[in-house]
Amino acid sequence: MYALNRRTAITGLLAATVSLTLLGGTSQAAGVGLDDPAKKEIAMKLVSSAENSSLDWKSQYKYIEDIGDGRGYTAGIIGFCSGTGDMLDLVEYYTQVKPGNILAKYLPALRKVDGTESHAGLGSAFEKDWATAAKDSTFQQAQNHERDRVYFNPAVSQGKADGLRALGQFAYYDAIVMHGNGGDSTSFGNIRKRALAKAKTPAQGGDETTYLNAFLDARKWAMQQEEAHSDTSRVDTAQRVFLKAKNFDLNPPLKWKVYGDSFSINS
């Protein structure tokens, strides 16, 4: 469910965030950020409700299937894709911290299928071995590491630099998870640019509600550019619901719907 060039390095995004901070360009709002452990747990559940129709995100380490979106296999807690490079990054990191693991033998195949929807050299054997690897705490930690390195940490850093509270930081995170941070028109960076053309961030002196509405409008537009993402309920009946309630800190209780399914977090 991700942009085909999502393996693009995030150095530029992090550098921009640091530059804004050094220049005094942030006006971080009061409240606990999404990197607070309790808020991060909420974020994981929110994404899992959309990606796996379940709040039990920790049961998704073993998940793997081809959902027919042209990105090959989608797997794990954040939907690492064989066709977009982040699955390759994950298995490379796993092999770095645990040489000779059960997935290491698939690295040549993963390198060959990167950028395609092909299963060549993978197939049912790979699916079985992925499920086996998912029982390994080292592989679980590797998935957590890559999720944070590529998606969560950059999203939270940029959100804080823009003066956004937990809800806005989550909106950024969910966008990077789905669209990646490459150079195409529907990537996170360009979604943000589209929003900035309509409204100022709080760090720029803008209103948080106005800016987040602009960002969610831009996000919805990006989703509608691709059939696989055309259901925009994760914006319309989830994030937009929290925004209308002005729950900028993502404080429970939370109630939302994704793809017609209802979810709640009470504490």
C-alpha positions as CSV (number, residue, x, y, z in Angstrom):
1,M,0.0,0.0,0.0
2,Y,2.9,2.3,-0.5
3,A,4.6,4.5,-3.1
4,L,6.9,2.6,-5.3
5,N,9.9,4.8,-4.5
6,R,9.4,4.9,-0.8
7,R,13.0,3.6,-0.3
8,T,14.1,7.2,-0.9
9,A,16.5,8.4,1.8
10,I,14.9,10.5,4.5
11,T,18.0,12.5,5.1
12,G,16.5,15.6,3.4
13,L,13.4,15.5,5.6
14,L,15.4,15.2,8.8
15,A,17.8,17.9,7.7
16,A,15.0,20.3,7.0
17,T,13.5,19.6,10.4
18,V,16.9,20.3,12.1
19,S,17.3,23.5,10.1
20,L,13.9,24.7,11.2
21,T,14.7,24.0,14.8
22,L,18.1,25.7,14.6
23,L,16.5,28.8,13.0
24,G,14.0,29.0,15.8
25,G,11.2,28.3,13.3
26,T,9.3,26.0,15.6
27,S,6.6,26.9,18.0
28,Q,5.8,23.4,19.3
29,A,2.5,23.3,20.9
30,A,2.0,22.2,24.5
31,G,1.1,18.6,25.1
32,V,2.6,15.2,24.8
33,G,4.1,14.3,21.5
34,L,3.3,11.1,19.5
35,D,6.6,9.7,20.6
36,D,5.3,9.4,24.2
37,P,5.0,5.6,24.8
38,A,1.2,5.8,25.4
39,K,0.6,8.0,22.4
40,K,2.8,5.8,20.2
41,E,0.7,2.8,21.2
42,I,-2.4,4.6,20.1
43,A,-0.7,5.5,16.8
44,M,0.2,1.8,16.2
45,K,-3.4,0.8,16.9
46,L,-4.8,3.5,14.6
47,V,-2.6,2.4,11.7
48,S,-3.3,-1.3,12.4
49,S,-7.1,-0.6,12.2
50,A,-6.6,0.6,8.7
51,E,-3.9,-1.8,7.5
52,N,-5.1,-5.0,9.2
53,S,-8.7,-4.3,10.5
54,S,-7.4,-5.0,14.0
55,L,-6.1,-3.0,17.0
56,D,-3.8,-5.9,17.8
57,W,-0.8,-4.6,15.9
58,K,1.7,-6.9,17.6
59,S,0.0,-9.9,16.0
60,Q,0.9,-8.5,12.6
61,Y,4.6,-9.4,12.6
62,K,3.7,-12.6,10.8
63,Y,1.3,-11.0,8.3
64,I,2.3,-11.5,4.6
65,E,0.2,-11.4,1.4
66,D,0.0,-10.0,-2.0
67,I,-3.0,-7.6,-1.9
68,G,-2.9,-7.0,-5.7
69,D,-1.8,-3.4,-5.6
70,G,1.3,-3.9,-7.8
71,R,3.8,-3.8,-5.0
72,G,4.4,-7.5,-4.6
73,Y,4.2,-8.8,-1.0
74,T,2.9,-6.6,1.8
75,A,4.0,-7.8,5.2
76,G,4.6,-7.1,8.8
77,I,3.5,-4.5,11.3
78,I,3.7,-1.6,8.8
79,G,3.2,-3.3,5.5
80,F,6.7,-3.6,4.3
81,C,6.6,-4.3,0.5
82,S,8.8,-6.4,-1.7
83,G,8.3,-4.1,-4.6
84,T,9.1,-0.8,-2.8
85,G,12.4,-1.5,-1.1
86,D,11.5,-1.3,2.5
87,M,11.1,-5.1,2.8
88,L,14.6,-5.4,1.4
89,D,15.9,-2.8,3.9
90,L,14.2,-4.8,6.7
91,V,15.7,-8.1,5.8
92,E,19.1,-6.5,5.2
93,Y,18.9,-5.0,8.7
94,Y,17.7,-8.3,10.2
95,T,20.7,-10.0,8.6
96,Q,23.0,-7.4,9.9
97,V,21.9,-8.0,13.5
98,K,21.4,-11.7,13.1
99,P,23.5,-13.2,10.3
100,G,22.3,-16.5,8.9
101,N,18.7,-15.9,9.8
102,I,16.0,-17.8,8.0
103,L,15.2,-14.9,5.6
104,A,18.8,-14.1,4.7
105,K,18.8,-16.5,1.8
106,Y,16.1,-14.4,0.1
107,L,18.2,-11.3,-0.2
108,P,19.3,-11.9,-3.8
109,A,15.6,-12.4,-4.8
110,L,14.4,-9.3,-2.9
111,R,17.0,-7.2,-4.6
112,K,15.9,-8.5,-8.0
113,V,12.1,-7.9,-7.4
114,D,12.6,-4.4,-5.9
115,G,10.5,-2.0,-8.0
116,T,8.3,-4.7,-9.4
117,E,5.3,-6.8,-8.3
118,S,7.2,-10.1,-9.0
119,H,7.4,-13.0,-6.6
120,A,10.3,-14.5,-8.4
121,G,12.6,-16.4,-6.0
122,L,10.1,-15.9,-3.2
123,G,6.7,-17.6,-3.3
124,S,5.2,-19.9,-0.8
125,A,8.6,-20.9,0.8
126,F,9.2,-17.2,1.5
127,E,5.8,-16.8,3.0
128,K,6.3,-19.8,5.3
129,D,9.8,-18.6,6.4
130,W,8.5,-15.1,7.0
131,A,5.9,-16.5,9.4
132,T,8.6,-18.5,11.1
133,A,10.9,-15.5,11.4
134,A,8.1,-13.5,13.0
135,K,8.4,-15.7,16.1
136,D,11.9,-14.5,16.5
137,S,12.1,-11.5,18.9
138,T,15.1,-10.2,17.0
139,F,13.0,-10.0,13.8
140,Q,10.2,-8.3,15.7
141,Q,12.7,-5.8,17.0
142,A,14.0,-5.3,13.5
143,Q,10.5,-4.5,12.2
144,N,10.1,-2.0,15.0
145,H,13.5,-0.5,14.2
146,E,12.8,0.0,10.5
147,R,9.2,1.3,11.2
148,D,10.7,4.0,13.5
149,R,13.7,4.8,11.3
150,V,11.9,5.2,8.0
151,Y,8.4,6.3,9.0
152,F,7.6,7.1,12.6
153,N,10.6,9.2,13.7
154,P,10.7,11.4,10.5
155,A,7.0,12.0,10.7
156,V,7.1,13.0,14.4
157,S,10.2,15.2,13.9
158,Q,8.6,17.0,11.0
159,G,5.3,17.4,12.9
160,K,7.0,18.9,15.9
161,A,9.0,21.2,13.6
162,D,5.7,22.4,12.1
163,G,4.3,23.0,15.6
164,L,1.8,20.2,15.4
165,R,0.5,18.2,18.4
166,A,0.0,14.5,18.5
167,L,-2.9,14.4,16.0
168,G,-1.0,16.3,13.4
169,Q,2.1,14.2,14.0
170,F,-0.1,11.1,13.5
171,A,-1.5,12.5,10.3
172,Y,2.0,12.8,9.0
173,Y,2.9,9.3,10.1
174,D,-0.1,7.7,8.5
175,A,0.6,9.6,5.3
176,I,4.3,8.4,5.2
177,V,3.2,4.9,5.9
178,M,0.9,4.8,2.9
179,H,2.6,7.1,0.4
180,G,6.3,7.0,1.3
181,N,8.6,10.0,1.2
182,G,9.8,9.9,-2.4
183,G,9.7,12.5,-5.1
184,D,6.4,11.7,-6.8
185,S,3.4,13.9,-6.6
186,T,1.6,11.8,-4.0
187,S,4.5,11.3,-1.6
188,F,4.4,12.7,1.9
189,G,6.6,15.6,1.1
190,N,4.5,16.7,-1.8
191,I,1.3,16.2,0.2
192,R,2.7,18.6,2.8
193,K,3.7,21.1,0.0
194,R,0.2,21.0,-1.3
195,A,-1.1,21.8,2.1
196,L,1.4,24.6,2.6
197,A,0.1,26.2,-0.5
198,K,-3.3,26.5,1.2
199,A,-2.4,27.2,4.9
200,K,0.4,28.1,7.2
201,T,1.6,25.6,9.9
202,P,1.4,26.6,13.5
203,A,5.2,27.1,13.5
204,Q,4.6,29.7,10.7
205,G,1.9,31.5,12.8
206,G,-1.0,29.6,11.2
207,D,-4.0,28.0,12.9
208,E,-3.6,24.3,13.7
209,T,-7.1,23.3,12.6
210,T,-6.9,25.2,9.4
211,Y,-3.6,23.7,8.5
212,L,-4.6,20.1,9.4
213,N,-7.7,20.5,7.3
214,A,-5.6,21.6,4.4
215,F,-3.2,18.6,5.0
216,L,-6.0,16.1,5.2
217,D,-7.5,17.6,2.0
218,A,-4.2,17.1,0.3
219,R,-3.9,13.6,1.7
220,K,-7.3,12.7,0.4
221,W,-6.4,14.0,-3.0
222,A,-3.3,11.8,-3.0
223,M,-5.2,8.7,-2.1
224,Q,-7.7,9.3,-4.8
225,Q,-5.0,9.2,-7.5
226,E,-4.7,5.5,-7.1
227,E,-7.4,2.9,-7.1
228,A,-5.8,0.8,-4.3
229,H,-6.2,3.8,-2.0
230,S,-9.5,5.2,-3.3
231,D,-11.3,4.4,0.0
232,T,-10.4,7.5,2.1
233,S,-12.2,6.5,5.3
234,R,-8.9,6.5,7.3
235,V,-9.0,10.2,6.7
236,D,-12.8,10.9,6.6
237,T,-14.1,8.8,9.4
238,A,-10.9,8.6,11.6
239,Q,-8.5,11.5,11.5
240,R,-11.1,14.1,10.4
241,V,-13.3,12.9,13.3
242,F,-10.6,13.6,15.8
243,L,-9.9,17.0,14.2
244,K,-13.5,18.1,14.3
245,A,-13.5,17.2,18.0
246,K,-10.4,19.3,18.4
247,N,-8.7,16.3,20.0
248,F,-5.2,17.6,19.1
249,D,-3.5,15.5,21.8
250,L,-5.3,12.2,20.7
251,N,-6.6,11.7,24.2
252,P,-8.9,8.7,24.8
253,P,-11.6,7.8,24.5
254,L,-11.3,7.6,20.8
255,K,-13.9,6.3,18.4
256,W,-13.5,6.0,14.6
257,K,-14.4,3.9,11.5
258,V,-12.2,2.6,8.8
259,Y,-13.6,0.8,5.7
260,G,-16.9,0.6,7.5
261,D,-15.6,-1.1,10.6
262,S,-15.9,0.6,14.0
263,F,-13.1,0.8,16.5
264,S,-12.5,2.4,19.9
265,I,-9.8,3.1,22.4
266,N,-11.2,3.8,25.8
267,S,-8.0,4.4,27.8
